[in-house]
Amino acid sequence: MGTTLTIKFLKYNASSRYLHIFYTNGKADLYHPVPAFIYDNMMRCNDKAAFVQKYLEYDLHFKHISLE
């Protein structure tokens, strides 16, 4: 069973469609191109880390860069 990640901070740029996510363990993720409706849905969600894992992490439509 994996370690649960907690989001510390996130930043979204609607014009460039980049989503930056920073976690409490120091890890950071960058996703592109993320449509505004995906970001809006994530902001409405109580568990943002679960949303990222379900809708962004394994979606082949988004480029993903992870910094550890």
DSSP file (Angstrom, degrees, kcal/mol; ACC not computed):
  #  RESIDUE AA STRUCTURE BP1 BP2  ACC     N-H-->O    O-->H-N    N-H-->O    O-->H-N    TCO  KAPPA ALPHA  PHI   PSI    X-CA   Y-CA   Z-CA
    1    1 A M              0   0    0      0, 0.0     2,-0.0     0, 0.0     0, 0.0   0.000 360.0 360.0 360.0 133.6    0.0    0.0    0.0
    2    2 A G        -     0   0    0      1,-0.1     2,-0.3     0, 0.0     0, 0.0  -0.223 360.0 -92.7 -81.1 167.6    1.4    3.4   -1.0
    3    3 A T        -     0   0    0      1,-0.1     2,-0.4    -2,-0.0    -1,-0.1  -0.597  40.5-118.9 -78.0 136.9    2.0    6.5    1.0
    4    4 A T        -     0   0    0     -2,-0.3     2,-0.3     1,-0.0    -1,-0.1  -0.633  26.8-144.1 -78.3 129.8   -0.8    9.0    1.0
    5    5 A L        -     0   0    0     -2,-0.4     2,-0.5    19,-0.0    44,-0.1  -0.742   7.1-155.7 -95.4 143.4    0.2   12.4   -0.4
    6    6 A T        -     0   0    0     -2,-0.3    18,-2.4    43,-0.1     2,-0.4  -0.979  18.5-127.2-118.3 128.7   -1.1   15.6    1.0
    7    7 A I  E     +A   23   0A   0     -2,-0.5    16,-0.3    16,-0.2     3,-0.1  -0.596  24.8 179.8 -77.3 128.9   -1.2   18.7   -1.3
    8    8 A K  E     -     0   0A   0     14,-2.8     2,-0.3     1,-0.4    15,-0.2   0.832  67.4  -8.8 -92.4 -42.1    0.5   21.7    0.3
    9    9 A F  E     -A   22   0A   0     13,-1.8    13,-3.1     2,-0.0    -1,-0.4  -0.989  58.3-167.8-157.2 144.3    0.0   24.2   -2.5
   10   10 A L  E     -A   21   0A   0     -2,-0.3     2,-0.4    11,-0.2    11,-0.2  -0.993   1.8-166.2-140.2 153.8   -1.2   24.3   -6.1
   11   11 A K  E     -A   20   0A   0      9,-2.5     9,-3.1    -2,-0.3     2,-0.4  -1.000   3.8-169.6-139.7 133.2   -1.0   26.9   -8.8
   12   12 A Y  E     -A   19   0A   0     -2,-0.4     2,-0.6     7,-0.2     7,-0.2  -0.985  10.3-159.8-128.6 135.9   -2.9   27.0  -12.1
   13   13 A N  E  >> -A   18   0A   0      5,-2.2     4,-2.3    -2,-0.4     5,-0.8  -0.950   4.6-165.7-113.9 110.1   -2.4   29.2  -15.1
   14   14 A A  T  45S+     0   0    0     -2,-0.6    22,-0.1     1,-0.2    -1,-0.1   0.828  85.8  52.1 -66.7 -33.2   -5.6   29.3  -17.2
   15   15 A S  T  45S+     0   0    0      1,-0.2    -1,-0.2     3,-0.1    -2,-0.0   0.889 123.1  27.9 -73.9 -37.7   -3.9   30.9  -20.2
   16   16 A S  T  45S-     0   0    0      2,-0.1    -2,-0.2    -3,-0.0    -1,-0.2   0.631  99.4-134.9 -95.0 -15.5   -1.0   28.4  -20.5
   17   17 A R  T  <5 +     0   0    0     -4,-2.3    17,-2.7     1,-0.2     2,-0.4   0.797  51.2 148.8  63.6  33.2   -3.1   25.5  -18.9
   18   18 A Y  E   < -A   13   0A   0     -5,-0.8    -5,-2.2    15,-0.2     2,-0.5  -0.827  31.0-162.5 -94.9 135.3   -0.2   24.5  -16.6
   19   19 A L  E     -AB  12  31A   0     12,-2.4    12,-2.5    -2,-0.4     2,-0.5  -0.979   3.0-166.7-119.2 118.8   -1.0   23.0  -13.2
   20   20 A H  E     -AB  11  30A   0     -9,-3.1    -9,-2.5    -2,-0.5     2,-0.4  -0.903   5.3-171.7-104.7 129.3    1.7   23.0  -10.6
   21   21 A I  E     -AB  10  29A   0      8,-2.9     8,-2.8    -2,-0.5     2,-0.4  -0.989   4.4-167.5-125.9 128.6    1.1   20.8   -7.5
   22   22 A F  E     -AB   9  28A   0    -13,-3.1   -14,-2.8    -2,-0.4   -13,-1.8  -0.958  10.2-154.4-116.8 132.0    3.4   20.8   -4.4
   23   23 A Y  E >   -A    7   0A   0      4,-2.9     3,-1.6    -2,-0.4   -16,-0.2  -0.629  27.6-113.9-105.2 161.7    3.1   18.1   -1.7
   24   24 A T  T 3  S+     0   0    0    -18,-2.4   -17,-0.1     1,-0.3    -1,-0.1   0.717 113.6  61.5 -67.1 -21.3    4.0   18.2    1.9
   25   25 A N  T 3  S-     0   0    0    -19,-0.3    -1,-0.3     2,-0.1     3,-0.1   0.395 122.4-101.6 -86.9   4.4    6.8   15.6    1.4
   26   26 A G  S <  S+     0   0    0     -3,-1.6    -2,-0.1     1,-0.3     2,-0.1   0.277  80.3 132.2  96.4 -10.6    8.7   17.9   -1.0
   27   27 A K        -     0   0    0     41,-0.1    -4,-2.9    -5,-0.1    -1,-0.3  -0.427  36.5-164.8 -72.5 149.3    7.5   16.3   -4.2
   28   28 A A  E     -BC  22  67A   0     39,-2.6    39,-3.4    -6,-0.2     2,-0.4  -0.995   4.7-163.4-137.1 143.9    6.2   18.5   -7.0
   29   29 A D  E     -BC  21  66A   0     -8,-2.8    -8,-2.9    -2,-0.3     2,-0.4  -0.956   3.9-161.2-126.8 146.3    4.2   17.7  -10.1
   30   30 A L  E     -BC  20  65A   0     35,-2.6    35,-2.4    -2,-0.4     2,-0.4  -0.997  10.7-172.3-126.8 126.9    3.6   19.7  -13.3
   31   31 A Y  E     -BC  19  64A   0    -12,-2.5   -12,-2.4    -2,-0.4     3,-0.3  -0.935   9.9-146.4-120.5 143.5    0.7   18.8  -15.6
   32   32 A H  E     + C   0  63A   0     31,-1.7    31,-4.1    -2,-0.4   -14,-0.1  -0.957  68.8  17.2-158.3 144.2   -0.1   20.2  -19.1
   33   33 A P  S    S+     0   0    0      0, 0.0    -1,-0.3     0, 0.0   -15,-0.2   0.514  71.5 167.6 -86.1 124.3   -2.5   20.9  -20.8
   34   34 A V        -     0   0    0    -17,-2.7    -3,-0.0    -3,-0.3    22,-0.0  -0.896  30.8-132.7-103.4 116.3   -5.1   20.9  -18.1
   35   35 A P    >>  -     0   0    0      0, 0.0     4,-1.6     0, 0.0     3,-0.8  -0.286  20.8-114.9 -65.4 153.8   -8.4   22.5  -19.1
   36   36 A A  H 3> S+     0   0    0      1,-0.2     4,-2.9     2,-0.2     5,-0.2   0.836 113.9  59.9 -59.3 -35.0  -10.0   25.0  -16.8
   37   37 A F  H 3> S+     0   0    0      1,-0.2     4,-2.1     2,-0.2    -1,-0.2   0.837 103.1  51.9 -67.4 -30.2  -13.0   22.7  -16.1
   38   38 A I  H <> S+     0   0    0     -3,-0.8     4,-2.2     2,-0.2    -1,-0.2   0.935 112.3  45.6 -67.0 -46.0  -10.6   20.0  -14.7
   39   39 A Y  H  X S+     0   0    0     -4,-1.6     4,-2.3     2,-0.2    -2,-0.2   0.923 112.3  51.2 -61.7 -44.8   -9.0   22.5  -12.3
   40   40 A D  H  X S+     0   0    0     -4,-2.9     4,-1.2     1,-0.2    -1,-0.2   0.908 110.5  48.7 -60.2 -42.9  -12.5   23.9  -11.3
   41   41 A N  H  X S+     0   0    0     -4,-2.1     4,-0.8     1,-0.2    -1,-0.2   0.884 110.0  52.1 -64.3 -38.1  -13.7   20.4  -10.5
   42   42 A M  H >< S+     0   0    0     -4,-2.2     3,-0.7     1,-0.2    -2,-0.2   0.894 106.1  53.6 -64.9 -39.0  -10.5   19.7   -8.5
   43   43 A M  H 3< S+     0   0    0     -4,-2.3    -1,-0.2     1,-0.2    -2,-0.2   0.787 107.6  51.6 -67.7 -26.4  -11.1   22.9   -6.4
   44   44 A R  H 3< S+     0   0    0     -4,-1.2    -1,-0.2    -3,-0.2    -2,-0.2   0.665  93.4  94.7 -79.8 -17.3  -14.6   21.7   -5.6
   45   45 A C    <<  -     0   0    0     -4,-0.8     3,-0.3    -3,-0.7    -3,-0.0  -0.502  67.1-147.6 -81.1 142.2  -13.4   18.3   -4.4
   46   46 A N  S    S+     0   0    0      1,-0.2     2,-0.9    -2,-0.2    -1,-0.1   0.894  94.3  46.9 -73.6 -40.7  -12.6   17.7   -0.7
   47   47 A D     >  +     0   0    0      1,-0.2     4,-1.8     2,-0.1    -1,-0.2  -0.770  65.9 173.0-106.1  87.4   -9.8   15.2   -1.3
   48   48 A K  H  > S+     0   0    0     -2,-0.9     4,-2.5    -3,-0.3    -1,-0.2   0.842  76.7  56.5 -66.2 -34.9   -7.6   17.0   -4.0
   49   49 A A  H  > S+     0   0    0      2,-0.2     4,-2.3     1,-0.2    -1,-0.2   0.899 108.0  48.1 -64.5 -39.8   -4.8   14.3   -3.8
   50   50 A A  H  > S+     0   0    0      2,-0.2     4,-2.4     1,-0.2    -1,-0.2   0.878 110.4  52.5 -66.6 -37.2   -7.4   11.6   -4.6
   51   51 A F  H  X>S+     0   0    0     -4,-1.8     4,-3.0     2,-0.2     5,-0.5   0.925 109.3  49.3 -62.6 -44.9   -8.7   13.7   -7.5
   52   52 A V  I  X>S+     0   0    0     -4,-2.5     5,-2.9     1,-0.2     4,-1.9   0.930 112.8  47.2 -60.1 -46.1   -5.2   14.1   -8.9
   53   53 A Q  I  <5S+     0   0    0     -4,-2.3     5,-0.5     3,-0.2    -1,-0.2   0.900 118.7  40.1 -64.0 -40.3   -4.6   10.4   -8.6
   54   54 A K  I  <5S+     0   0    0     -4,-2.4    -2,-0.2    -5,-0.1    -1,-0.2   0.899 130.3  21.3 -77.5 -41.2   -7.9    9.4  -10.3
   55   55 A Y  I  <5S+     0   0    0     -4,-3.0    -3,-0.2    -5,-0.2    -2,-0.2   0.669 132.5  23.8-108.0 -19.3   -8.2   12.0  -13.0
   56   56 A L  I ><<S+     0   0    0     -4,-1.9     3,-1.1    -5,-0.5     6,-0.2   0.791 106.3  63.5-113.8 -44.1   -4.7   13.4  -13.8
   57   57 A E  T 3 <S+     0   0    0     -5,-2.9    -4,-0.1     1,-0.3    -3,-0.1   0.840 116.7  27.1 -59.9 -39.1   -1.9   11.0  -12.8
   58   58 A Y  T 3  S+     0   0    0     -5,-0.5     2,-0.5    -6,-0.3    -1,-0.3   0.238  90.4 116.1-110.7  13.5   -2.9    8.2  -15.2
   59   59 A D    X   -     0   0    0     -3,-1.1     3,-1.2     1,-0.1    -4,-0.0  -0.737  53.4-154.2 -85.8 123.4   -4.5   10.2  -18.0
   60   60 A L  T 3  S+     0   0    0     -2,-0.5    -1,-0.1     1,-0.2    -4,-0.0   0.570  86.2  72.3 -74.8  -8.2   -2.6   10.0  -21.2
   61   61 A H  T 3  S+     0   0    0      2,-0.1     2,-0.4    -5,-0.0    -1,-0.2   0.660  89.3  70.3 -80.2 -15.3   -3.9   13.3  -22.4
   62   62 A F  S <  S-     0   0    0     -3,-1.2     2,-0.3    -6,-0.2   -28,-0.1  -0.857  77.8-133.3-107.4 135.3   -1.7   15.3  -19.9
   63   63 A K  E     -C   32   0A   0    -31,-4.1   -31,-1.7    -2,-0.4     2,-0.4  -0.666  29.8-160.0 -77.3 141.2    2.0   15.6  -20.0
   64   64 A H  E     -C   31   0A   0     -2,-0.3     2,-0.4   -33,-0.2   -33,-0.2  -0.986  18.0-178.1-134.3 126.6    3.4   15.0  -16.5
   65   65 A I  E     -C   30   0A   0    -35,-2.4   -35,-2.6    -2,-0.4     2,-0.4  -0.992  11.7-163.4-121.4 130.1    6.7   16.0  -15.0
   66   66 A S  E     -C   29   0A   0     -2,-0.4     2,-0.5   -37,-0.2   -37,-0.2  -0.951   4.3-163.6-118.0 131.9    7.5   14.9  -11.4
   67   67 A L  E      C   28   0A   0    -39,-3.4   -39,-2.6    -2,-0.4    -2,-0.0  -0.957 360.0 360.0-113.4 127.5   10.2   16.4   -9.3
   68   68 A E              0   0    0     -2,-0.5    -1,-0.1   -41,-0.2   -41,-0.1   0.391 360.0 360.0-119.2 360.0   11.3   14.4   -6.2
